[in-house]
């Protein structure tokens, strides 16, 4: 059973930064599309950023220019650098690994942006 392990969430003031990490042991990481999603209270889960195995990235319009997704295939780890955080970024952030006929999710990490 593959388990994605997220870390790096927490409480930060508006304008601050956080870096999320997601380790994905036990998969052929380089062929998986890795993504970060988030879900705020009372809202649907939404895609934040995606990194394909070929190195392409894409972002939700709401985070473009502030968030950066990156991956280290040697460490089976994907990161989400979040800068200039806003209160509306408050949510549980989930890591997703999407591969051939399989998909895995992490348990989620809370990000709270508040003064």
C-alpha positions as CSV (number, residue, x, y, z in Angstrom):
1,X,0.0,0.0,0.0
2,X,1.5,3.3,-1.1
3,X,1.2,6.1,1.4
4,X,2.1,9.7,0.6
5,X,3.4,11.6,3.5
6,X,2.9,15.4,3.6
7,X,4.7,17.9,5.9
8,X,5.3,21.6,6.2
9,X,1.9,23.0,7.0
10,X,1.2,25.4,9.8
11,X,0.1,28.9,10.8
12,X,1.5,31.8,9.0
13,X,0.7,35.5,8.8
14,X,-0.5,37.1,5.6
15,X,2.4,37.8,3.2
16,X,4.4,34.9,4.7
17,X,5.8,31.8,3.2
18,X,5.5,28.0,3.7
19,X,7.0,25.1,1.9
20,X,5.1,21.8,1.7
21,X,6.7,18.5,1.1
22,X,5.3,15.2,0.0
23,X,7.2,12.0,0.0
24,X,6.0,9.1,-2.2
25,X,8.0,6.0,-1.4
26,X,7.3,2.8,-3.2
27,X,6.4,4.2,-6.6
28,X,8.2,4.8,-9.9
29,X,8.1,8.5,-9.1
30,X,9.4,9.8,-12.4
31,X,6.4,8.5,-14.4
32,X,3.8,9.9,-12.0
33,X,2.1,13.3,-12.4
34,X,2.3,14.9,-8.9
35,X,-0.2,17.4,-7.8
36,X,-1.2,19.6,-4.9
37,X,-4.9,20.1,-4.1
38,X,-6.6,22.0,-1.3
39,X,-9.9,22.0,0.4
40,X,-11.2,24.9,2.4
41,X,-14.1,24.4,4.9
42,X,-17.4,24.2,3.0
43,X,-15.7,24.1,-0.4
44,X,-14.8,21.5,-2.9
45,X,-11.3,20.2,-3.3
46,X,-9.5,22.2,-6.0
47,X,-6.3,21.7,-7.9
48,X,-3.5,24.0,-6.9
49,X,-0.5,22.9,-9.0
50,X,0.6,20.0,-11.0
51,X,4.0,18.6,-12.1
52,X,4.2,16.0,-14.8
53,X,6.9,13.3,-15.1
54,X,8.1,15.2,-18.1
55,X,8.7,18.4,-16.1
56,X,5.6,20.4,-17.2
57,X,3.9,22.4,-14.5
58,X,0.6,24.2,-14.3
59,X,-1.1,26.3,-11.7
60,X,-4.5,27.5,-10.6
61,X,-5.0,31.1,-11.6
62,X,-5.4,32.1,-7.9
63,X,-1.8,31.0,-7.1
64,X,0.1,31.9,-10.2
65,X,3.1,33.9,-9.5
66,X,3.0,33.1,-5.8
67,X,3.3,29.3,-5.6
68,X,5.9,27.0,-7.2
69,X,5.7,23.3,-7.5
70,X,8.9,21.3,-7.9
71,X,10.0,17.7,-7.7
72,X,13.1,15.7,-6.8
73,X,12.8,12.4,-8.6
74,X,15.9,11.0,-6.8
75,X,14.1,11.6,-3.5
76,X,10.6,10.7,-4.6
77,X,9.5,14.0,-3.3
78,X,7.4,16.9,-4.5
79,X,7.4,20.3,-3.0
80,X,5.1,23.3,-3.0
81,X,6.7,26.7,-2.2
82,X,4.0,29.1,-1.2
83,X,4.9,32.8,-1.0
84,X,2.9,35.9,-0.3
85,X,0.2,33.8,1.4
86,X,-3.3,35.2,1.7
87,X,-6.1,34.3,4.1
88,X,-8.0,32.8,1.3
89,X,-5.1,30.2,0.9
90,X,-6.3,28.7,4.2
91,X,-7.2,25.1,3.6
92,X,-6.1,21.5,4.0
93,X,-3.5,20.8,1.3
94,X,-3.4,17.3,-0.2
95,X,-0.7,15.6,-2.3
96,X,-1.7,13.4,-5.2
97,X,0.2,11.0,-7.3
98,X,-1.5,10.1,-10.6
99,X,0.0,7.2,-12.5
100,X,-0.9,4.4,-14.9
101,X,-4.3,3.2,-13.7
102,X,-3.6,4.2,-10.1
103,X,-3.8,7.3,-8.0
104,X,-2.7,7.9,-4.4
105,X,-3.5,10.7,-1.9
106,X,-1.8,11.9,1.2
107,X,-3.6,12.5,4.5
108,X,-3.5,16.3,4.1
109,X,-1.7,19.1,6.0
110,X,-3.4,22.2,7.4
111,X,-2.3,25.6,6.2
112,X,-3.7,28.5,8.1
113,X,-3.0,32.1,7.0
114,X,-4.1,34.5,9.7
115,X,-2.9,37.5,11.6
